[in-house]
Amino acid sequence: MQRVSDNFKNKNLDYLLDEAYDEALQDARFKEFVCKLKIKREVLKKYTSLLEESFTEYHNCQNCPGLAACQNKITGYAKLPRLSGDTLEFSYKPCKYKKKFDKEEKLHSNTTLFNVPKDIKEASIKKIYKTDKNRYKTILWLTEFIKKYKKDVHQKGLYLCGNFGCGKTYLIAAIFNELGKDGVKSAIVFWPEFLNSLKSSFNSEVKSEFKNKYNFVKKVPLLLIDDLGAEAVTPWSRDEVLCPLLQYRMDEKLPTFFTSNLDLKALENHLAITSKGDEIVKAGRIISRIKQLTEYQEMISKNLRE
């Protein structure tokens, strides 16, 4: 049997809840917020303080220009209510900027960069510089590559040579990012620095670092070897790193791309000269594999870095 004192306490508590809720409703924007919930007053009034907190975060989101300006307790999230039976539950929901950020991060997670500038990570088909007609042939080729790759049609990669700063790397990174939307894994490797990092990891106590790094690049579905020909050639880098890598990708029919300031003849001459002298036969083996792996294009265009 309920005691009179308990009944009085319950009535007093109910009065206090009503009073606090009515006071909060004096704010027209808060009133509009809770009305949109379409939940009975008897439920809402039990959560006035939490609803006010939720409203503040919701209101912050309405006027927020981006994640950097987020005023909520957890950046990119708003604490919002939902009815669960006879009670309200509050959970953190991501805002539109957070969703976009997460989507882009997921996209970019499919493209692994080795010593490549940050702007390459953001490369996009929509942002490709199209004013120069000298770029049309390459852009068309890359667009066709995307279409065929999505249809699971086997294709060669591209050996793209051209002048400094004409956007060779950006173009190929853009198609990698586009295919990344479908979960395709790729890697972009700035070749001179990659060789240095391989050499450093090989000399370190953790030999597995070298193996893991090398095997990843060797086996990744799409690979861009960027700025081939800018490295200092050694028998090790040419015959023990580059040659087996290309042979594996050729055997496994893995699309491989190259950018270089050198045409194939100039690249062959570059690869032939080491501390051991002129080794044209060994350089020719590399060129032969590149020809098996790629189609060749030259793109002379405006220096976009100026």
DOFIRO-251094 format. One record per atom (N, C-alpha, C): x, z, y; residue in one letter. Coordinates in steps of 0.02 Angstrom, whole numbers, plus 32768, in hexadecimal, padded with zeros to 4 digits. Layout:
# DOFIRO-251094
XZYa/...
***
This chain:
# DOFIRO-251094
802A80007FC4m/800080008000m/802C8000803Fm/801D7FD1806Dq/80477FCB80A9q/8038800480DAq/806C802480F1r/8064805B8120r/805280418166r/8031806B818Ev/801D805981D1v/805B804981FBv/8091807081F2s/80CE80668219s/80ED8021820As/80E9800C81CAd/81037FCA81B8d/80DA7F9381D9d/80997F9D81D9n/806D7F6A81F8n/807B7F658242n/80887F9E8261f/80987F9F82A9f/80D97F7A82B7f/810B7F87828Bk/814C7F678293k/81457F1B828Ek/811C7F06825Dn/81147EBD8253n/80F37E9D828Fn/80C07EC182ABk/809E7EA682E6k/80CD7EA38322k/80F77ED78327n/81267EDA835Fn/815A7EA28359n/81727E96831Cl/81A37E618310l/81847E1D8320l/81467E15830Ad/81247DD58316d/811B7DCA8361d/810D7DFF8386y/81057DFB83CEy/81487DE683EFy/817E7E0583D8l/81C07DF583F3l/81D47DAC83E5l/81C37D9583A9l/81D27D4F8397l/81AB7D2083C3l/816B7D2F83CEd/81417D0683FAd/815D7D058441d/81717D3F8459e/818A7D45849De/81CA7D1C84A6e/81F87D218476a/82377CFD847Ba/822B7CB18477a/81FE7C9D844By/81F07C568442y/81CE7C3A8480y/819D7C5E849Cd/817A7C4884D8d/81AA7C428513d/81D97C718517e/820A7C6E854De/82367C2F8546e/82497C1F8509a/82727BE384FDa/824B7BA3850Ea/82097BA68503l/81DF7B6B8511l/81D87B5D855Cl/81EF7B8B8586q/81ED7B7F85CEq/821A7B4385E1q/824B7B3685B8d/82767AFB85C2d/82517ABF85A6d/823D7A9285D1a/82147A5885BCa/82387A2D8588a/827A7A28858Fr/829F79FE8560r/82A17A1F851Ar/82A77A628519f/82A57A8584DAf/82607A7E84BAf/822D7A8384E2k/81E97A7C84C9k/81DE7A3784AAk/81F77A0484CCe/81F279C084B1e/821779B9846Fe/825179DA846Bf/827B79D8842Ff/825679F583F3f/82397A3183FCv/82177A5183C3v/81D57A2F83B1v/81B57A1283E3c/817779EE83D5c/818379B283A8c/81BC799283B1k/81CD79588388k/81D7796B833Ek/81E579AB8333l/81F179C182EEl/81B079C382C5l/817879CA82E8k/813679CC82C8k/81337A018291k/814A7A3D82A5i/814A7A768278i/81207AAE8298i/80FC7AD38271k/80D07B07828Bk/80F67B3B82B3k/80D37B5482E7r/80F07B878313r/81057BC482ECr/80DE7BD982BAe/80EC7C158295e/812F7C128271e/81447BD58262v/81867BCD8243v/81BB7BCA8279v/81AF7BA282ACl/81E17B9682E1l/81F67BD68305l/81C67C028312k/81D57C3C833Bk/82057C6D8319k/820D7C6682D7k/823C7C9182B2k/82857C7C82BCk/828E7C4082DAy/82D17C2482DFy/82E27C118327y/82C77C348357t/82CF7C21839Dt/83187C1883B1t/83427C4983A2s/83887C4583B8s/83AC7C0A8397s/839F7BFF8357l/83BE7BC78333l/83A47B84834Dl/83647B83835Fl/83477B46837Bl/83657B3783C0l/83707B6B83E7e/838F7B618428e/83D67B468421e/83FA7B6083F0e/843E7B4783E3e/843C7AFE83CCe/840C7AF083A0s/84047AAC8387s/83F17A7C83BFs/83C57A9383EBf/83B07A6A8423f/83EB7A598451f/84147A8B845Dt/844F7A818488t/847C7A4A846Bt/84887A4D842Ae/84B37A1C840Ae/849179D7840Ae/845179D783FDy/842B799883FFy/842D79798445y/842479A28477h/8425798B84BDh/846B797184CFh/849E799384B8n/84E2797C84C5n/84EC793584ABn/84D179298470c/84D978E78450c/84B778B08478c/847F78C08499q/845A788D84BEq/8481787184F8q/84AF78988513n/84D57883854En/8520787A8541n/853178788501c/8578787584EFc/8593782D84EEc/85CB7820850Fp/85E777DC8510p/861477CD84D4p/8626780084ADg/865277F38475g/866F78338457g/8690782D841Fl/86AA786883FBl/86D978928426l/87017871844Fa/873278958477a/871178C584A8a/86D278B784BAa/86AE78E084EBa/867D791084CAa/867C79148488c/864C793D8463c/865179878479c/861779A58488q/861579EB849Eq/85FB7A1A8468q/85EB7A00842En/85CF7A2983F9n/86057A5183D4n/85F07A8283AEk/861E7AAE838Ck/864B7A88835Bk/862D7A588337i/86537A2E8309i/865179E78324i/868979CC8336t/868D798A8356t/866C79558329t/863D79318348g/861C78FA8325g/85DE790E82FEg/85CC794E8303y/8592796682DDy/8562798E830Ay/8522798B82F8a/84F079B4831Aa/84CC79DE82E6a/84C07A1D82F7k/849D7A4B82CAk/84527A4082D3k/84317A2482A0l/83EB7A1182A6l/83C07A328270l/83807A408281p/83537A628252p/832B7A328227p/83177A4C81EDr/82E67A2881C4r/82BE7A5B819Dr/82807A4B818El/82537A79816Bl/82607A768120l/82697AB08102s/82727AB580BAs/82427AEA80A0s/820A7AD48086g/81D57B038072g/81B77B2480AFg/81BC7B6580B3d/81A17B8A80ECd/81D87BA1811Cd/82147B878112t/824B7B9D813Dt/826F7B62815Ct/82957B708191l/82BE7B3D81B1l/83057B428196l/83237B098189e/83697B078177e/838F7ADF81ACe/83CB7AF681BCf/83F27AD481F0f/84327AB881CFf/843F7A7981DCs/847B7A5981C0s/849A7A2C81F4s/84DA7A1F81EBy/84FF79F6821By/84F979AC8207y/84DF79848237k/84D6793D822Ck/850779158258k/852878E2823Cp/855778BB8265p/853378918299p/8551788A82D4c/853478608308c/8548781782FCc/852F77E98325k/853C77A2831Ck/858677928324k/85A877B78350y/85EF77AA835By/861877C1831Ey/860477F98301k/8626781282C5k/861B77E4828Ak/85DE77CA8284k/85D0779B824Dk/85FA775C8254k/85FE77438292k/86267707829Fk/866F77158290k/8687774F82A6f/86CD7761829Bf/86DC77658250f/86B07786822Ad/86BA778D81E2d/86B8774981BFd/868C771E81D7k/868776DA81B9k/86C876B481C4k/86E276B98201e/872076968211e/875B76B481EBe/875B76F681E3e/8791771681BEe/878F77018175e/875276FB815Ak/874C76E58114k/8764769E810Dk/87537674813El/876A762F813Fl/87B6762C8142l/87D276528170h/881B7650817Ah/884076708140h/881F769B811Bs/884076BB80E2s/884E768880ABs/882C764F80ADn/8838761B807Cn/887575F1808Cn/888E75F680CAt/88CA75D180DEt/8902760380EBt/893675FF80C3t/8970762B80CAt/89A5760980F3t/89BF762C8126l/89F176108152l/8A3476328147l/8A69760A8144f/8AAC7623813Ff/8AD3760D817Df/8ADD763C81ACn/8B04763081E8n/8AE975F68212n/8AA775F48218v/8A8575BF823Ev/8A6375E0827Av/8A6475BF82B6p/8A4575DB82F2p/89FC75EE82E8p/89E67621830Dk/89A2763B8307k/896C76068315k/897A75D88345d/894675A88357d/89367579831Dd/8964757282EEi/8958754982B3i/8922756A8287i/892275AC8286k/88EF75D18260k/88A975C1827Ak/88A375B482BBe/886275A782DAe/8851755D82DCe/887A753282BDa/886F74EA82C0a/882974D782A6a/880974AB82CBs/87C4749882BAs/87B9744D82C5s/879174308299i/877F73E982A0i/875F73DC82E4i/8736740B82FBk/87137402833Ak/874174018376k/877C74218370k/87AA742783A8k/87E273F283A7k/87DE73C58378i/881373928373i/8813736683B1i/884F735983CBy/8858732D8405y/884D72E583F0y/881972C5840Ck/8805728283F5k/880D724C842Bk/8826725E8465t/882B722E849Ct/885D71F6848Et/88947207846Dd/88C971D68460d/88B771AC8422d/88B0716B842Bk/889B713F83F4k/88D1713B83BEk/890F714D83CEn/8944714C839Cn/893A71808365n/890B71AE8370r/88FD71E2833Fr/88C271CF8311r/889D719A8323y/8860718A82FFy/886B717E82B4y/889F715982A4k/88AC7147825Ek/88B671868233k/88DB71B4824Et/88E971F38229t/88AB721E8224t/88867223825Bi/8849724B825Ai/8817722F8228i/881071ED8226l/87E371CC81F6l/87F971DA81AFl/883B71D581A3w/885571E2815Fw/884472298149w/885072598175l/8844729F8164l/87FA72AD815Al/87D0728D8181t/87887296817At/8771727C8136t/878C72438121e/877B722780DFe/8795725380A8e/87CF727280B3f/87EB729F8080f/87BB72D98073f/879F72F680A9i/8770732D80A2i/873473188078i/871772DF8089k/86DB72C68065k/86E972BD801Bk/8721729E800Bk/873272907FC5k/874472D07F9Fk/876772FD7FC2y/877B733B7FA1y/873D73647F8Ey/870C73657FBAk/86CE738A7FACk/86A8736C7F72k/86B3732C7F65k/8693730A7F2Ck/86BF730D7EEEk/86F573347EF2d/8723733D7EBAd/874672FC7EA6d/875272D17ED7v/877772947ECAv/87C272A27ED5v/87EB72937EA2h/883272A17EA9h/885172737EDDh/887A728F7F08q/889B72687F3Cq/88E2727F7F46q/890A72527F61k/894D72667F76k/8948728B7FB9k/897D72AE7FCAg/898172CC800Cg/899B7299803Eg/89B672B28075l/89CC728680ACl/8A12729B80C3l/8A3E726A80CAy/8A7E727580ECy/8A75725B8133y/8A7172898162l/8A63727781A7l/8AA1728381D2l/8ABE724C81EAc/8AF872548216c/8AE4723E825Cc/8B087256828Dg/8AF8724582D2g/8B22726D8302g/8B1672618342n/8B3E72828375n/8B2E72CC837Bn/8B5B72F08399f/8B54733883A4f/8B15734783CDf/8AED737883B6g/8AB4738F83DEg/8A77736483DDg/8A73733383B1c/8A39730683B1c/89FD7322838Ac/8A05735D836Cg/89CC737E834Cg/89C573708302g/89FC735E82E1k/89FA734F829Ak/89E2738B8271k/8A0173C4827Dt/89F074018257t/89A874168263t/8993741282A2y/8950742882B4y/891B73FF828Fy/892573BE828Cl/88F57392826Al/88EB73A58221l/892273B081FFi/891D73C181B8i/8902740781AEi/8916743681DAa/88FB747A81D7a/88B0747A81E1a/8898744D820Ca/88507449821Aa/8829743681DBa/8844740781B3i/881F73F48176i/8825742B8141i/885D744F8140f/886374878112f/882F74BD8123f/882874CB8164n/87F774FD8178n/87B074E6816An/87A474A68172e/8761748B8163e/875174938119e/8780748480EEl/8776748C80A7l/877574D68093l/879574FF80BCg/8794754780B0g/874E756480B4g/8722754280D9k/86DC755980DDk/86BA75568099k/86D3752B806Dd/86B875258029d/86E2754D7FF7d/870F75778011g/873675A27FE6g/877675837FCBg/878A75497FE5v/87C675277FCEv/8804754C7FE9v/8831755F7FBDk/886E75817FD1k/88A4754E7FE6k/88C975608019s/88FE75348031s/8937755D804Fs/896F753D8059a/89A8755E8079a/89CB752D80A8a/89E2754780E0i/8A0875208111i/8A4B75428118i/8A80751E8109v/8AC3753B8105v/8AF175198137v/8B09753F8168f/8B3D75238195f/8B7D7524816Df/8B9374EA8157w/8BC574E48123w/8C0875068134w/8C2574FB816Fp/8C66751B817Dp/8C6475678176p/8C3075878192e/8C2B75D0818Fe/8C1875E88149e/8BF175C08126f/8BDD75D280E1f/8C1B75D680B5f/8C4975A680BDl/8C8775A78096l/8CAF75E580A5l/8CB275F780E5n/8CD6763480F9n/8CB8767280DAn/8C75767580DAs/8C5376B080BEs/8C5C76B28072s/8C5C76788053l/8C677676800Bl/8CAD768F7FFAl/8CDD76788021k/8D23768C8016k/8D2B76D7801Fk/8D0A76F28052s/8D0E773A805Fs/8CF077628026s/8CB6774C800Es/8C9477717FD8s/8CBA77697F96s/8CDC77317F8Df/8D0477267F51f/8D3F77567F4Ff/8D5B77647F89n/8D9477907F8Dn/8D8277DA7F8En/8D4177E87F94s/8D2B782D7F98s/8D28784D7F53s/8D1D788E7F52e/8D1978B27F12e/8CD878A27EEDe/8CA5788E7F13v/8C64787F7EF4v/8C6078347EE6v/8C77781F7EACk/8C7A77D87E9Bk/8C3477BA7E94k/8C0377E37E84s/8BBF77C97E7As/8BA377AD7EBAs/8BBC77C47EF4e/8BA477AA7F34e/8BB277607F3Ae/8BEE774B7F26f/8C0077057F26f/8BD276DD7EF7f/8BCB76F67EBBk/8BA276D37E89k/8B5A76CB7E9Fk/8B3D77017EB9n/8AF777007ECDn/8AEB76CF7F07n/8B1876D27F37k/8B1276A67F72k/8B18765D7F5Ek/8B4A764F7F35y/8B5776097F20y/8B1F75EF7EF4y/8B0976177EC4n/8AD476017E96n/8A9275F67EBAn/8A84761F7EECf/8A4676167F12f/8A4575D27F34f/8A7B75C17F56v/8A7F75817F79v/8A7E75477F47v/8A9E75507F0Fk/8AA2751C7EDDk/8A5D750B7EC0k/8A33753F7EB8k/89F475367E93k/89B675347EBFk/89BB75417F00v/898075427F2Bv/895E74FD7F2Av/891B74FA7F2Ap/88F874BA7F25p/890B74877F5Ap/8912749D7F99l/892774707FCFl/8964748D7FF1l/899674637FFCl/89D4747B801Al/89EB744C8051l/89FF74698089l/8A20744380BEl/8A67745E80C7l/8A98743380BBi/8ADD744480CAi/8AEA74298110i/8AEF7456813Fd/8AF274458186d/8B3A743F819Ed/8B47740981C3d/8B8873FD81E3d/8BC073F481B0d/8BB173D0817Bl/8BE573BF814Bl/8C197393816Dl/8C5773A28163g/8C8C737D8184g/8CAC73A381BDg/8C8D73DB81D0a/8CA974048206a/8CD7743A81EBa/8CD9744181A8e/8D0074758189e/8D49745F817Fe/8D7474908177a/8DBA74828164a/8DBB74798118a/8DCE743E8101v/8DC9742D80BAv/8E03744C8093v/8DF1746B805Bt/8E247483802Ct/8E0E746B7FE6t/8E3D74677FB8p/8E2A74547F74p/8DF474837F57p/8DF874C37F69w/8DC674F37F50w/8D8074E37F6Bw/8D7B74DB7FADs/8D3974CF7FCCs/8D1B748D7FB4s/8D45745B7FAAr/8D2C74197F96r/8D1E74157F4Br/8D4F74297F22d/8D4C741D7EDAd/8D2A74557EB3d/8D2D74937ECDe/8D1274CC7EA7e/8CD074E67EC5e/8CC274D57F02v/8C8474EB7F21v/8C5374B17F2Bv/8C6774807F53l/8C3974497F63l/8C2A741C7F28l/8C5B74087F04c/8C5073D87ECDc/8C2273F37E96c/8C2D742F7E7Cp/8BFF74497E49p/8BB974547E64p/8BB474687EA3l/8B7374737EC2l/8B4B74317EC3l/8B6C73FB7ED9l/8B4A73BA7EDDl/8B3A739F7E97l/8B6773AB7E69q/8B5C73937E24q/8B1E73B57E06q/8B1873F77E11y/8ADF741B7DF6y/8A9D74017E14y/8A9E73F97E55r/8A6073E37E77r/8A4F739B7E64r/8A8173737E57m/8A75732F7E40m/8A57732F7DFAm/8A7273587DCEd/8A59735C7D89d/8A1273767D87d/8A0373A77DB3e/89C173C77DB3e/898F73A47DE1e/89A6736E7E00k/897B73477E2Ek/895C73727E65k/8986739A7E85l/897173C67EBBl/898073A37EFEl/894E73977F27p/895973757F68p/898C739A7F93p/89BE73747FA9t/89F573917FCFt/89FF7368800Ft/8A07738B8046f/8A0E736B8088f/8A52737D80A5f/8A6B734F80CEf/8AAA735B80F1f/8AA373468139f/8AC3736B8166t/8ACC735281AAt/8B17735181B8t/8B2C731F81DFs/8B73731981EEs/8B7C72EE822Cs/8BB372F9824En/8BC672CC8285n/8BED7290826Bn/8BFA72908229l/8C21725B820Al/8BF7722E81DEl/8C0471EC81E0d/8BE471C181AFd/8C0871CB816Dd/8BF071AB8138l/8C0A71B980F5l/8C5471A480EEl/8C67716E810Ek/8CAD7159810Ak/8CDB718C812Ck/8CC771A28167a/8CEE71D4818Ba/8CEF72168165a/8CB772278145l/8CB47265811El/8CE4726080E1l/8CE6722680C2e/8D12721D8089e/8D5B7228809Ee/8D6D720C80D7n/8DB2721580F1n/8DC0725F80FFn/8D8E7280811Ch/8D9472C7812Ch/8D9F72F180EDh/8D7872E380B9l/8D7B7309807Bl/8DBB72FB8053l/8DDB72C38061a/8E1672AF803Ba/8E5572D58050a/8E5672ED808Di/8E93730A80A9i/8E93735680A2i/8EC0736E8079t/8ECA73B78070t/8F1473C68076t/8F257404806Cs/8F6C74188070s/8F9573F78039s/8F7273DD8005k/8F9473BB7FCFk/8F9E73717FDCk/8F86735A8016g/8F9073148027g/8F4F72ED8024g/8F5572AC801Dd/8F1C727E801Dd/8F0072797FD6d/8EC272927FCBe/8EA372927F89e/8E62726B7F8Be/8E68722A7F94i/8E2E71FF7F9Ei/8E0171FC7F61i/8E1C72027F25v/8DF371FF7EE9v/8DC4723A7EE5v/8DDE72757EF3k/8DB472B17EF1k/8D7F72B07F29k/8D9372967F63a/8D62728F7F99a/8D2C725E7F86a/8D4072297F63g/8D0F71F67F4Dg/8CDB72127F1Eg/8CEF72437EF6r/8CBE72637EC8r/8C8772867EEFr/8C9972A67F26i/8C6772C77F4Fi/8C3872947F6Fi/8C55725F7F8Ai/8C2C722B7FABi/8BFD720B7F78i/8C1472007F3Cs/8BEA71E37F07s/8BAE720F7EF9s/8BB872507EF7r/8B81727E7EE9r/8B5172817F25r/8B6C727F7F61i/8B40727F7F9Ci/8B1472417F9Ci/8B2F72087F89k/8B0871CA7F86k/8AD271CE7F51k/8AE071F17F1Aq/8AAF71FA7EE5q/8A7672287EFCq/8A8772587F26l/8A57728A7F3Bl/8A2D72767F77l/8A4572477FA0t/8A25723B7FE1t/8A1B71F27FF2t/89F171E88023e/89EE71AA8048e/8A1571B58089e/8A2F718080A5y/8A5B718680DFy/8A38716E811Fy/8A3F71958153q/8A2671808195q/8A56719781CBq/8A59716F8200e/8A807181823Ae/8A4F71898275e/8A5671BE829Bm/8A2B71CA82D4m/8A5671DA8311m/8A5671AB8341i/8A7871B58380i/8A4471C183B5i/8A4371FD83D1s/8A0E721083FFs/8A2A723B8437s/89FE724D8464k/8A107278849Ck/8A2B72BB8484k/8A5E72D584A6n/8A7873178497n/8A47734B84B3n/8A20736B8486l/89EC739A849Al/8A0873DE84ADl/8A4973E884A5r/8A67742884B7r/8A80742984FFr/8A8073F08520e/8A9973ED8565e/8A6474078595e/
***
